[in-house]
Amino acid sequence: MTKAILRVAVSTAFAAAVLSGTALAAPKSQLVLAIGGEPEGGYDPLTGWGRYGHPLFQSTLLTRDADLKTRPDLATECSLSDDRLTWTIKLRPDTKFSDGSPLTAEDVAFTFNEAAKIGSAADLTALAAARVIDDQTIEIKLKKPWITFTENFYALGIVPSDGYGEGYARNPIGSGPYKLVSWTEGQQLIVEKNPNYYGETGPFERITFLFTEEDTSLAAAQAGQVDMVSVPATAADAPPQGFRQIVTRSVDNRGIVFPMVKDEGKAVGEGKKLGNDVTADPAIRRAVNLGIDRNQLVDVALLGHGSPAAGPADGLAWSNPDAAVSFDLGQAKTELENAGWTLGNDGIRVKDGLRAAFPINYPASDSTRRMLAETVSAQLQGIGIEATATGKSWDEIDRIMHSEPVMFGWGSHSPLEVYNLYQSSLGGVEFFNAGFYANPAVDRHLAAAQSAESLEASFPDWRQAEWDGTTGFGAKGDAAWAWLVNLDHIYYVNECLEIGATQIEPHGHGWPITAMIQNWKWTCE
């Protein structure tokens, strides 16, 4: 984009903000934010809105504080029956939607039942039915014990039973802290405080979210026209005058999934090839994990803005730090040699006529994944593995992800993601378990976790699924993935805007920084 075009893009976006009544100088009661992309499907929680951040317009049954500890939201009590099949939930009284209508158990039951019926992005496969006991009590019946069903209590925004239907995503009604004023697709979203909101709110009466490209957003920050902007690692460490840089930890990870079965000429789904003879060898997968210098990846690909990744949920209560392996070129070479992979004349190892070669596929539009793939490729040359960084479209990746390694990004506040990535029955389902990983011992640990009496009680079983001292999905066990890095999320924030403590943020869809928006304050007069 030329400088002239960039100036036009910035001025156009902010002219729209002025016309809408949003002051660019962000007076004490108003903010302008450029912190991420626009949700393609709009603001309907039943189709995925709010999964990776604050639903903003809707309330959830429970919420999490900065330490990810559970706090009440709509629900005042939640109890699970001894057979793990029935949740009984008490709701706060006198709650209203932004249009003034009452929110009752009928709306909660409708939200859960309707989300299950339409095949929501939320995981509601275990739901048998939600039913009303009285205006403030709901009962949720499950088909089977499923402790990660609780994630819906934190992520599924409640919609009105008599106001939900076609067009809701563009004009959401909810009981959250803000209500929608206007949405100009491709440009901006304007929200105002919900006067009927029951909870604590900050001082900001109106917030404008701008949907601008990275260059445009940065130019806006440099011009003092926004109060917060998310920035990539390549643009970090040089906040404009009047801004400070805030870095939040995340479990927004990047890793390489390996096809786990041999190529026997089979196909799955719509003719997608299954299997890879090289990555089906556990010695290859273990050697890759040992042969990657993750600290170098952080330095080279993330410019220092991240941390080495050992698993899919590093630092969270269900992750097992004992499953990690350290960078060890010598041990990586030994693994390969002991398994019969010998160096060929070209420096690439060979076993029974098969070269230790495969692509590392990544979405071609993602510069960070490209840099990670290229750096891993160079590192693995040192142990005799030819891993070629290969950019592809998402459509192409969808077709080859069961037969060639792919670099994916994940990261969630729920151990459900661990289940989705490693449960054998989910092989080939959407983008879950793309490598068709299967280990009966891991399946048993995952089943035990899902049958636990509480989420906290399930944590030991999740950890054992990663590594139980004998086997597991982690690098010490089956090494089904080579997890690489966790990204830092970086923001430039106006020096007058105090946002307080932040959560460990999930994968970068949505606006996770807004999870604690009620704590934000303006500190300048």
N, C-alpha and C positions, 0 to 999 in steps of 0.2 A: 504493500500500500504506500503510495507516495505521500509526502508530507502534506500536500495540498488536499488530497482526498481525506487524509486523517483529520485535518482541521475541520473539514466539512462534516465528517461523521460525528465528531465530538460536538460541534455546534448544533447539529440537527437533533441529537439525542437530548441535549440540555435545553434547547429551545422548547422541546416537547414538555420537559419537566417544568419550565417556567409557565407555559400555557396552562398546565394542569394545576398550578397553584403551589408547586413545591419550590421553595427558595433554595437556590444553589449554594448559598453561603452557609446552609444548614444551621439556622438559628436553633436555639436550645430545644425547641419542641419538634424539630424536623431533622430527618437524616436522608442522605442519598448514598446508596450502597451499590457497588459493582463487585459482587462476590461469587459469581458463578452463572451457570447457564440457566436457560428458561426450560421449565418442564414441558416436554412436547405434548403430553396428554392433559395439561391443565392442572387444576388444583383439587382433584378428586382423590381422596385417600383410598377409595376402593380399587383404584387402578394404579396405585403406587406412590401417589404424592405423600411426602412426609417420611418415607422409609429411611432416608439418610439425613434427616435433620428435623427441625421443628415444623410441624404441619401448619403453624401460624394461624390459620383460620379455624381449625378444629381443635378440640380438646381430645386427649387420650385418657384412658382409665388410670394409668400410672405414668410417672415421669422419672427421669434420672437427674441427680445433681451433678456438680462438676466432678465428683469422685465416682460417678456412675452408680451411686447408691440409690435405691428405690425411694421415691417420694410419692405421696398421694396426689392425684389430680382430680378426675371425676370420681374415682372410686375412693371410698373411705375405708373399706375392708374387702379383702380377697381371701377366700379360704378354699382349700382343695380337699376333697373327700379322701378317706383312707384308701379307696380303691383307685385313686388318681384319675377318676373319670368325670368328676363333677366339680366345677368351680361355682361358688356362690359369691356374688359381688354386690356390695352395698354402695349406693351412689350418694353423693352429696345432695342435700335438698335444695330446692329453690334455684336450680340452675336454668339459665335461659340461653337460647340461641341469639345470634346478633340481630335477628328480626323481632326479638321480644317474645317469641313463643317458648313454652317450657320444654326443657330437655328431661325426658323420663326414661325409665328402663325400656320402654317400647322402642325408643330411638336406638338404644344400645343393641337390643336384640335384633332389630332390623339391620343395623350396620353389619353385624357379624354374619347373619344369615344371608344377606344380600351379597356381601363380599365373597362368601363361599359359593354362592349360586353362579356368580358371573366369572368365577375363576380368577379372583383378585391376585395381584402381585404378592399379597401377604400369604403366609403359609397357613391355610385354613383346611388342609386336607384331613386333619384329625377331628374337625368339628362335626358332631352329629346334629346338634341344634342348639340355638340359644332361645330361651323362653323367659317371659316376664312372670315374676312372682308377685310383685306389687310395684307401685310407681318408682320406688327407690331400690328395688332388688331384682337382680337378674341371675338366672341359672344357665350355665354353659355346660352342655353335655359333650363329652368327647367319645370318639369311637374306640380309642385306645389310649393308654397312658402316653403322654406327649408333653414333657416338661417345657420344651421350647415354644409351646403354644403361648406361653406368657409374653413372648416378644410382641404379640399383637396388642397386649395391654399397654405397651409403651409406644407403639408405632402406628396403630390403626386409629385414625381420627374418626370421631363419631359424627354421623350425618343425620339430618332430620328425616324421620320416616315418611312424613307427608310432604317433604320438600325436595326429595331426591329424585332425579330422573334426567332425561335428556337436557343437556345444557348446564348441568350442575358444575361441571369442571370449569366452565367459564364464569360462573356466578355462584361461588360456593357460599353456603350459609353454615355457620358453625358456632361453637361456643368458645373458641380460642381468643387470644388476646387482641387479635386484629381482624378487621373486616376489609374486604376488597372494595376499592373505590373505582379503579379502572385498570384494564389490562390492554395495552397496545402490543400485540404480538410482534416479536422481533425487536422491540424497543424498550418497553418499561412496564413495570407493575407498580401501582400506587395503592398503599393500604393506610387505613386509619385505625385508631384504637376502637375496640368494640366496647361501647358504653355499658353493655350488659355482662362484661367479663367478671367472673367471681374472684379471680386471683390477683396477685400483685402485678403491677405493670410499672414500667419505667416512665420517664418523663416525655417520651417521644410520641407526639400525637399523630404524626404522619411520617411514613417511610416510603421512599421511592427506590425500587430495585431496578437498576439499569442492565439491560442485556446487550452488552457491548463486547467486542473482541478484546483480547488481552492488550494489544497496542493502544486501542482507543481508551480503555479503562485506565491504563497507566498515564496516558496523556491528560486525562481528566483529573487524575490525582495531582499531577504536576501543576495543573492550572488551578488547583484548589477547589474543584467543582464536585468532588465527592468526599465522603467522610471515611469510607473504607473501601479497599480494593484488594481482591485476591491476586497474588502474583506467582508466576512460576519461579522455580529455582534459578533459572537463567537471568531473571530480572531482579533477584533479591539483593539485599544488602546495600541498597542505595535509595532509601526512602526520600521522597521529595521534602522540601522545606515545610515544616508544620506537621509532618507525619512521623510516627515511629513504627518500627517493624515489630510485629507480633508473630511468633512462631508457635504453632500448636503441635503437640505430638499426635500421631495417628496410628491406626492399624490399617491404613490405606496402603496395602502392600502390592508388590509385584513379584511374580514367581513363574516358573516354567513347569507346566504339567507334562508328564511323560505318558505316551501310550504304553500300557502295561502288558499287553498280550502280543504274541507273535503274529506275523502276517501270514494268515492261512487262506488268503483270498476271499475273506468274508467281507460283507458290507452290512451296514445298519441304516435304519431310517430310509431316507430317499437316496439310496445307493452310495452312502458315505463309506469310504474304505475304512476298515478296522485293522489295527495292529501295526507293529513296527519291530522288526527282528533285532535291531540294535538296542533300542530303549527297553525292550522286554527283558534284557539281561540285567539283573540287579546290580552286578558289578559296575556296569556303565553308570547307572543312576547314582550309586554310592560314590563313585569316583568323581562324577560331576559335582556333587555336593561338597566333597572334600577339596576339589580343585578350583573352586570359585573363591576369590578374595573379595568378600563382601564389603570390607572397609574401603577397598579401592573403588568398588562400584559406587559407594556413597560419595566419595571424593570426585570421581570422574563424571558420573552421570547425573548426580544430584547436587554437585558443587558443595558438598558437605551438608546439605539440608535433608537429612534423613538418618536412618540407622539400619544396620544389618538386620535382615529378617531370618529367623530360624524356623518359623511356622506360620500358620494362617492367623494367629491371634496373639502375637507376642505381647507380653505384659499384662494380659487379661487373666482373670482368675482361673479360667479353664485351660490355659496353655501350660505345657510341660517344658520348663527350661532344660530338663535333663535329656530331652530328645535331640538337642542341638549337637552339631559337630563343628570343629574348628578347621580353619583353612590349613591344609597339610598336603603339599604337593607330593612328598615322599610316600605318604600313605595312599594317596590317590593312585599313584603309579603301581604300588604294590597290589592294590585291589585288582587292577586291570591285569597285571602280569599273572597273578595267582589264578585268575579266571581264564587264562589262555589268550588274552589280547596282547599280541606281540607287535613291536614297532615295524612298520614297513619301510621301504626305501624312501618314501616321500614324507616320512615322519608321522604318518597316521597309522594307528594300530589296526591290526587285522586278526580275525578269528574265523577259522574254517572258510576262508575266502571272502568273508564279510568285513567291509571297512567300517571303522568306528566313526561314522559320518551321519549327520542329520541336520536339517535346518532348525533354526530358532525363529519361528514365525511370530510376527508382532503386527499390530495395526499400523499401516504405513503412515497414517496421519499423525502418529504420536511420537514426537521427537525424543521424549524421555525414554520410552521403551526401545526406540531405535538405538540410543546411546547405550542402554543397558545390554541389549542383545549384541552389539558390536564389541563391547568390552568383555562380556562373557566369552564370545567367540575367540577373542585374542588370548584370554586366559587359558582356555581349554586346549589351545594349540600346544601349550607347555606340557600336557600330559598325553598328547597323541590323539586327541579327539578333534575331528573337524566339525564344528558346529557353526553353520553359516547363517548369519543374521539376514532374515528375509522379510521384507515388508509386504503385506497383503491387505486387501480390503476385508471388512468384516464378513462379507458374503463368502469370500474365498476361505477365510479362517473357519467359518462354520462347516465348510465341506471337508476340511483336512484335519480337524482338531482331534479325531480319533486315531489318526495314523501318523501324525507328525507333532513334535513338541511345539507348544504355543505359550507365549508369555501373556498371562492374564493379570488382571488386578482385582483384588477382593478386599475384604475388611469390614467387619460388622461388630455391633455391640451384643450380638447373640451367638451362642455356640451352635445354633442351627446351621450356620454357615459351614462349620466343621462337618456336621452330619451330611450336608448336601455335597460337599467335595469328596467325601471318602466312603459313604455308604454304598455297598456294592449294588443294591437294587436301583440306584440312581445313575448307573452307567449309561451315558448317552442321553440323559434327560436334560433338555435345554443346554445350558453351558455347565451344568453340574457334572462332576466326575467324568470329565471328558476323556480321561485315560482309561476308563473302565477298570478302575482299581477294585480289587476284591481280596479281602482277608477275613476269614470267619472269626478269628479272635478279635479283630477290630470291630466287626459287626456286633459281636457280643458286648463289647465295652460300650458301643454307641447305644445299643438297646437298653443296657443297664442305666445309662445316663438319662435316656428319655423316660424311664420308669421311676426315676427318683422322686422322693416326696416333696422336694423343693428344688429350685434352680441351684441354690447354694449346695445342697446335698449331692447334686449331680456332678460337681466339678471334678472330684477324684476320678470318676469314670471317663470323663472327657480326656483327662491327662493320661490315663492309661491307654486310651485308644491311640494316642500319639506315640507313647513308648511305655511299655509295662515291665521293662527289664529284659524281655525276651523278644518281643516283636512290637510292631506299631506302624502307623503310616508315616512317621517322621523319618528324618535323615539317618538315624541309628538303626531303623528297622527297614521297611520296604522302600524308603526314599521315593515315594510316589510323585513328589514334586521336588524341585530345587527352588526353595524360597530365597529371594534375593535381597530386597530392601523394603523398608517402611518409609513412606514419604513424609516429610514435614509439610504441614499446611501453613502457608506464609501469607500474611496480610499486612498491608500498609494501613495504619489507622490514624485518624486525626488526633493530634496530641491532646485535644480537649475531650475526646471520647474515651471514657473508662469502661472497659468491657468485663472486668473482673476475671475470676478463675474460668478456665475453659476445660471442656471435656477432652479426653483422648478421642479424636474424631474418627469416624468410619470412612469408608471408601468415598471418593470425592463427589458423587452425585448429590444434587440438592445443595442445601446451604447449612451444613452442620454447625458453622460458627454461630448461627442464630438460636441454637438450643438453649442458651442462657440469656436470651435477649431481654428478659424481664429485669436483669441485673445491670444493664447498661446505664451509664450516667454521663451527663455533660458537665464537665468540671470548670469550664470557663464562663465568666460573666459576659 
